[in-house]
Amino acid sequence: MDNIEKALQELAKAVESNDTVERVKVTITLVKPKPSKAKPDK
């Protein structure tokens, strides 16, 4: 999660310094890892 936050901050800095960028759309989809079949839930 920290990597995503850092990447967004770096993107924001890059966009701010570039006058030709009108808009940026970022979509982040997080999925829960599927539970392992090897470990049954208690």
Buried (B, 14 or more C-beta within 10 A) or exposed (E): EEEEEEEEEEEEEEBEEEEEEEEEEEEEEEEEEEEEEEEEEE
